[in-house]
Amino acid sequence: METVKKENKFFGLKDLLRNDLIRRLVSIIILTLIWGFISYFLNDKDMLPSPISVAESIAYHSSQELFFHISITLSRVFASFFLAMIIGSAIGIAMGRNKILDDYFDGWLILGLNIPALVTIILCFIWFGLNEVAAILAVTINKIPTVTVILREGTKAVDEKLIDVGKIYKLSKLKIIKEIILPQLYPYLVSAARSGLALIWKIVLVVELLGRSNGVGFKINEFFSMFDIASILAYTIVFVFFIMAIEWFFIKPLETKLTNWR
Amino acid sequence: MTGFNINIRDKMFPLKVGNNEKKNVIFKNFDLKIPTGELLCIFGPSGCGKTTLLNIVAGLDNKFNGFITYNKKISEEKISYLFQAPRLFPWLTAQENIEFPIKKEKNCKKISNNLLEKIGLKKFANSFPNKLSGGMQRRIALARAFSTNPEVLLLDEPFISLDNKIADQLRKLLISLWKQKKPIIIFVTHDLNEAIQLSDRILFLSNLPAKILLDYKIHIKRPRKINSAAVSSLKRLLSASVRS
């Protein structure tokens, strides 16, 4: 009897792991445990604080200015994200549809892709001063080329034969763009948005570190000068959590909705 | 004459031979009149400009000298086109695809439901094209072509690369949809059986520059069976006269 029971229990665990949400949760727990073990054996609170002391730090900072700085950083992320998406998509679609334009600006695009983020940031701060406009501009400029490249490829892959169908039924140019070209670009837009978000928030932090007096990047610089690793980790974890939430609750559902026909 | 008048003075096609561009003449003084309600088949070897002709009539290709005139009753908006491939929008469901050209109209739902019933795909109204078979996709494309209630319908070898049985069903479906309002149909094919089975009139085109070799009216009653005596003797007669 006992063996049967054991098998049932084992089967129950296996069953549980079949749920992908549980699997993801288990993986996060494992990562935290590994971190805990390393910090325990290292036994150096300054170098690698334990998950518990970071959790305490999160609790402490939440009562302080944590969410203020996060909201500042997030608004910078969104502002530059939308600017880069709109401008980058427009350029990408134009280059994808017009070969001559593509020939002229392809070199610029490669140049833009290869300029280090740090260079644009510093130049923007020197030219436009240490202000909000320069900060957002720097991030946007960094992101535009990648969006452009993705959308250019997407536009080149647009099926001309489907556009002919629109022409047969006398759709206006605008309607053809909206109803025939855009739906074919959705997968590319989602992919640009996803890689964009991941890149932009990292650049925003550097911008804040170099030239702003608020935001997560600014705080991390402050903790760096005080050698406060627990606080650095606390800010990072909470901020990453926000970005992941955006991915899960905004980009993923949007993707499923836009590409459910695949 | 009421109907449709096609007059192409010349239509060239740029052709690259090595480094120098050559111009290939596709049509020269091509003249064709189609009366209302006629189902015309255009039969000819591949590459003889059949698709080009349809594209000119449809307004997709404007680079030609000549004119297409419509009888007063036919407006340009009333042209529909069924392509070689179904060309359905993969992000729209079967029903949405059929409704695509008529979205603005009030009784759009009624028309699409009606057509779905006729093509026997009512159950698949909400399926995406990728989930449907090739034959089903063509049926939806056929329904879309008829949804605008066209006065001229252009078909470019629409039943190619399907197995005979399905192609036969689709031909029957085409005839039954056509019989309701009898639009002008220009049907391009290189299958003589298909042409004889469907059309009121067959036009045989030559190699480039395309000329009309033979203009033949068929009087056999529909439905026509491929292996019936009338059809097969006509087939023998036509292929013999075209060869000479």
Interface residues (C-beta under 8 A of the other chain):
Chain A: K161 L162 D164 V165 K167 I168 Y169 K170 I180 P183 Q184 Y186 W261 R262
Chain B: A58 G59 L60 E76 E77 I79 S80 Y81 F83 A85 R87 F89 P90 W91 L92 F100 P101 F128 N130 T148
